[in-house]
C-alpha cells in the first residue's frame, strides 16, 4: 500500500489508517467501561509503525486516549456520583508519576516490566474472581484522610507505570479503587477515567516537547476513540457494577494472555 504523505500521519497507508481508526473505536469503548483500551490501540499502532519508531506510536496513542477518556468522564459525571475531592488529588499524583515514567520510556528495554506485571495481573484476576461480591457495593476500608492518601500514593505509582507505556493501567487503577479502597466497580471505573486523563497528560508533557506526537494521526484517532468512549460509558452506566466487573475480568484475562504470549516468544 502507498504511504500517505499527509503531514503528521507518519507515512501510514490508507489501509493502515482505516485499521487504526477501527482499533481506536473499539479501544475507546473498552477503556470507557473498565480500562484496558491500550491493549487494543497501542499494539495496533506498534503494528502499523507510524513515524518508524515505537515512541511515535506511544506518544500518538496518548493524544487519542486523553480525548476518549475525557469524553467518558463527561458521560459518567452526568449519570453517576464522582467524589471529586478524592479523585483530583489522586489525579495530580498520577500526573507527576506519569511525567517521570515517560522520561524513562525511551531508555527501558521493552520486556523489563512484563514479568512483574504478568504476575500482578494474575493475582488481581484471581482475587477478583474468587470474591464475587467484590465491587458490587461500596465497602469503605479507610477513614477519609487515609483514603485520600492511599489513592494518591497508588495513583502516583500507577501513573509512573503508565508513563512507561505499561499495559493494563486502567485495570490496575480500578483494582486499587475496588480491592484496596472499597469502591463499587462503577464508581471505581468513573474515578479511574479521571486519573487516566492525568496520566496521559503527564506523558504528553514529556512527549510533545520531544517532538514525538504525530498530530494529524493522533487527532483522527482521538475522534474515533471519543465515539467508542461515549458508547462504552453509557453502556457501563446502564448495566451497572456487575457488568463492569465482568468486563474487568475479561480485560485482565486478555492482558495476561497478551503478556504471557510476549514472554513466551521473547
Residue, then its C-alpha position, 0 to 999 in steps of 0.5 A: x500500500x502507498x504511504x500517505x504523505x499527509x503531514x503528521x500521519x507518519x507515512x501510514x497507508x490508507x489501509x493502515x489508517x482505516x485499521x487504526x481508526x477501527x482499533x481506536x473505536x473499539x479501544x475507546x469503548x473498552x477503556x470507557x467501561x473498565x480500562x484496558x483500551x491500550x491493549x487494543x490501540x497501542x499494539x495496533x499502532x506498534x503494528x502499523x509503525x507510524x513515524x518508524x519508531x515505537x515512541x511515535x506510536x506511544x506518544x500518538x496513542x496518548x493524544x487519542x486516549x486523553x480525548x476518549x477518556x475525557x469524553x467518558x468522564x463527561x458521560x459518567x459525571x452526568x449519570x453517576x456520583x464522582x467524589x471529586x475531592x478524592x479523585x483530583x488529588x489522586x489525579x495530580x499524583x498520577x500526573x507527576x508519576x506519569x511525567x517521570x515514567x515517560x522520561x524513562x520510556x525511551x531508555x527501558x528495554x521493552x520486556x523489563x516490566x512484563x514479568x512483574x506485571x504478568x504476575x500482578x495481573x494474575x493475582x488481581x484476576x484471581x482475587x477478583x474472581x474468587x470474591x464475587x461480591x467484590x465491587x458490587x457495593x461500596x465497602x469503605x476500608x479507610x477513614x477519609x484522610x487515609x483514603x485520600x492518601x492511599x489513592x494518591x500514593x497508588x495513583x502516583x505509582x500507577x501513573x509512573x507505570x503508565x508513563x512507561x507505556x505499561x499495559x493494563x493501567x486502567x485495570x490496575x487503577x480500578x483494582x486499587x479503587x475496588x480491592x484496596x479502597x472499597x469502591x463499587x466497580x462503577x464508581x471505581x471505573x468513573x474515578x479511574x477515567x479521571x486519573x487516566x486523563x492525568x496520566x496521559x497528560x503527564x506523558x504528553x508533557x514529556x512527549x510533545x516537547x520531544x517532538x514525538x506526537x504525530x498530530x494529524x494521526x493522533x487527532x483522527x484517532x482521538x475522534x474515533x476513540x471519543x465515539x467508542x468512549x461515549x458508547x462504552x460509558x453509557x453502556x457501563x452506566x446502564x448495566x451497572x457494577x456487575x457488568x463492569x466487573x465482568x468486563x474487568x475480568x475479561x480485560x485482565x484475562x486478555x492482558x495476561x494472555x497478551x503478556x504471557x504470549x510476549x514472554x513466551x516468544x521473547 
